[in-house]
């Protein structure tokens, strides 16, 4: 495990402490979970950007042109 020292605003430290007490865990665990969630979200965003760059609008148009034109099924109207 690596120890990271960080300065956080007082209100955020208080919220982390309250969350730890509520969840019956440590502030370290709360911070680790929050950090993992945020870093994970950044990774997903980056992955989506990479995949979007591989996309091709002309191919999408060709695929959508093959979809038959018909009314939506009941329940799918919205």
Secondary structure, DSSP 4 states (H G I P E B T S, - for coil): ---------HHHHHHHHHHHHHHTS-HHHHHHHHHHHHHHHHHHHHHHHHHHHH--HHHHHHHHHTS---PPPTT---
